[in-house]
Amino acid sequence: MNIKGACFGALLGFGLAPVAMAQQMSSGLSGTVAGMSDLVDRGLSLSDEDPSASAALFFDFGEKFYAGANVAHVDAFGADVRTGGILGMVMPLDAYELDLSVSVDGFLGGDDFVYPEMRARLSRDLGLFYAAAGLSYAPDGRWAVRNEQTLYGYVETEVPIPGLPWLTGTAHVGYEAIDNAKNKTDWGMGFAAGYKVFELSMGYEDSDSDADIGSARFVGALRIYF
């Protein structure tokens, strides 16, 4: 997994794209446009369970550093648009890769607000499958829970399907600890099928949130990478 993998790992952090096609990308400028049946991030629907569209651009600087920006249609917290940016660096640790980044995420269209988040992600390609774990810290909270420290930890994996090199199985679980609010667990699994620059995915997403936007759902998406 090279720096391009880190870029699409960052896309995953934005809730925009799985990383199944990351290693197919070339150096320099890269990105994705996507249409999905629901925009789900950390187990919560940000599009009010309706279809959504998103786009993201990334640029890597040499072998270690990258930057990116994203935009997506949302219908949550009184906002219509979610936008953000990220700066990160990737460094090898023996057989592992450590990705450190700082992001700024924002919602526009209601009472506009933004929040910073610091992220660390450790990953390794184990041959039969790819595994990653990460921590994200938002000192000013996220989304509806503002001005409260939030710590999010997760593990995820990608498993190539034997005999079907174009098909990958994915799974993840995450836990969000929030000051002065109910903590949340989210999980999901699915499949991603890639052909050249196209990727079609279908997954199951759920959480233990009491809110309707955190209920179980199936999410389909079509992405084009460049």
C-alpha positions in Angstrom: 0.0 0.0 0.0 1.7 3.2 -1.1 0.9 6.9 -0.6 -2.0 6.5 -3.0 -3.5 4.0 -0.7 -3.3 6.5 2.1 -5.1 9.0 -0.1 -8.0 6.7 -0.6 -7.8 5.7 3.0 -8.4 9.4 3.7 -11.4 9.2 1.3 -12.7 6.5 3.5 -12.2 8.8 6.5 -14.4 11.3 4.7 -17.0 8.7 4.2 -16.8 8.9 0.5 -15.0 5.7 -0.8 -13.7 2.3 0.0 -10.0 1.7 -0.7 -10.4 -1.4 -2.8 -8.9 0.3 -5.9 -6.3 2.4 -4.2 -3.3 0.5 -5.4 -4.3 0.9 -9.0 -3.9 4.7 -9.0 -0.9 6.5 -10.4 1.2 9.2 -8.6 0.3 12.9 -8.6 -3.3 14.1 -8.9 -6.1 11.6 -8.2 -9.7 11.6 -7.2 -13.1 10.1 -7.4 -16.7 11.0 -8.2 -19.5 8.9 -6.8 -23.2 8.4 -6.6 -24.7 6.4 -3.8 -28.1 5.4 -2.4 -27.3 6.9 1.0 -24.3 8.8 2.3 -23.4 6.9 5.5 -20.5 7.9 7.7 -19.6 6.1 10.9 -23.0 4.4 10.9 -25.1 7.6 10.4 -26.9 8.7 7.3 -25.9 12.2 6.3 -28.4 12.4 3.4 -31.6 11.6 5.4 -31.5 8.1 3.8 -31.8 9.6 0.3 -29.4 9.3 -2.6 -26.3 11.5 -2.6 -23.4 12.5 -4.8 -19.8 13.3 -3.8 -16.4 14.2 -5.3 -12.9 14.4 -4.0 -9.4 15.4 -5.2 -6.0 14.3 -3.8 -2.5 15.2 -4.6 0.6 13.5 -3.3 3.9 15.4 -2.8 6.7 13.0 -3.3 6.7 9.7 -1.3 5.3 10.9 2.0 2.9 13.9 1.9 -0.5 14.4 0.5 -3.4 16.9 0.5 -7.0 16.6 -0.5 -10.4 18.2 -0.6 -14.0 16.8 -0.9 -17.6 17.9 -1.3 -20.8 16.0 -0.9 -24.5 16.6 -0.9 -26.1 16.1 2.5 -29.4 16.6 4.3 -28.5 16.7 7.9 -28.3 19.2 10.8 -29.9 21.8 8.6 -27.1 21.7 6.0 -27.1 21.0 2.3 -23.4 20.5 1.6 -20.6 18.8 3.4 -17.1 19.9 2.5 -13.6 19.4 3.9 -9.9 19.3 3.4 -7.0 17.1 4.7 -3.2 17.2 5.0 -1.3 14.1 5.8 1.9 12.2 5.7 2.7 8.4 5.3 5.7 6.7 6.8 6.8 3.0 6.7 7.2 1.1 10.0 8.8 -2.2 9.0 6.0 -4.1 7.3 3.4 -1.5 8.4 2.4 2.0 7.2 1.5 4.8 9.5 -0.7 7.6 8.1 -0.9 10.8 10.2 -3.3 13.6 9.1 -5.2 16.6 10.1 -8.6 17.3 8.5 -11.2 20.1 8.6 -14.8 19.0 8.0 -17.7 21.4 7.6 -21.4 21.6 6.9 -22.9 24.5 4.9 -26.4 25.6 4.3 -27.8 25.9 7.8 -25.9 27.4 10.8 -22.6 26.8 9.0 -20.0 25.1 11.2 -16.6 23.4 10.8 -14.5 21.2 13.1 -10.9 20.0 13.0 -9.9 16.4 13.5 -6.5 14.7 14.0 -6.1 11.1 12.7 -3.7 8.2 12.9 -4.0 5.1 10.9 -1.8 2.0 10.9 -2.2 -0.5 8.1 -0.6 -3.7 6.7 -1.0 -5.8 3.6 -0.9 -9.4 4.9 -1.2 -11.0 1.5 -4.5 -12.9 2.0 -6.1 -9.7 3.3 -5.4 -6.1 4.1 -6.0 -4.8 7.6 -6.0 -1.3 9.2 -6.8 0.3 12.5 -7.1 4.0 13.4 -7.9 6.7 15.9 -9.4 10.1 15.2 -9.7 12.9 17.8 -12.0 15.9 17.3 -11.4 18.5 20.2 -14.5 20.5 19.3 -16.9 17.6 18.6 -18.5 16.6 15.4 -21.8 17.1 13.6 -24.7 17.5 16.1 -22.6 17.0 19.2 -20.5 20.2 19.2 -18.0 21.6 21.7 -17.5 18.1 23.2 -14.4 16.1 22.7 -14.8 13.1 20.5 -12.5 10.1 20.1 -13.2 7.5 17.3 -11.4 4.2 17.0 -11.9 1.6 14.2 -10.6 -1.5 12.6 -11.3 -2.6 9.0 -10.2 -5.2 6.5 -10.4 -6.0 2.8 -10.3 -9.5 1.6 -9.8 -10.4 -2.1 -12.2 -13.1 -3.2 -10.2 -16.2 -4.4 -10.6 -16.8 -8.2 -12.4 -13.4 -8.6 -9.6 -10.7 -8.7 -12.1 -8.0 -9.5 -14.1 -8.6 -6.3 -13.2 -7.6 -2.7 -15.0 -8.2 0.6 -14.9 -5.4 3.1 -15.7 -5.1 6.8 -15.3 -2.6 9.6 -16.3 -1.8 13.1 -15.9 1.5 15.0 -16.5 3.0 18.4 -17.0 6.7 19.2 -16.5 8.1 22.7 -18.2 11.5 23.2 -17.9 13.7 26.3 -21.3 14.3 27.9 -23.2 12.3 25.3 -24.0 8.7 24.5 -21.2 6.8 23.0 -21.8 5.0 19.7 -20.7 1.8 18.0 -21.0 1.3 14.2 -20.3 -1.7 11.9 -20.7 -2.8 8.4 -19.7 -5.3 5.7 -20.0 -5.6 1.9 -18.4 -6.2 -1.4 -16.7 -4.0 -4.0 -16.4 -5.0 -7.7 -13.8 -3.1 -9.8 -13.3 -2.8 -13.5 -10.7 -0.4 -14.8 -11.6 3.0 -13.2 -15.1 1.9 -12.2 -16.2 0.4 -8.9 -19.6 -0.9 -7.9 -20.2 -1.6 -4.2 -22.9 -2.9 -2.0 -22.8 -2.9 1.8 -24.7 -3.3 5.0 -24.3 -0.5 7.6 -25.6 -0.3 11.1 -25.0 1.3 14.5 -26.4 1.3 18.0 -27.5 4.9 17.8 -31.1 5.6 18.9 -31.6 8.1 16.0 -33.3 7.1 12.8 -30.3 8.1 10.8 -28.3 5.4 12.6 -30.6 2.5 11.8 -29.6 -0.5 9.7 -29.5 -0.1 5.9 -28.1 -1.4 2.7 -26.0 1.1 0.7 -25.2 0.8 -3.0 -22.6 3.1 -4.8 -21.0 3.6 -8.1 -17.6 5.3 -8.2 -15.3 6.5 -10.9 -11.6 6.9 -10.0 -9.1 9.0 -11.9 
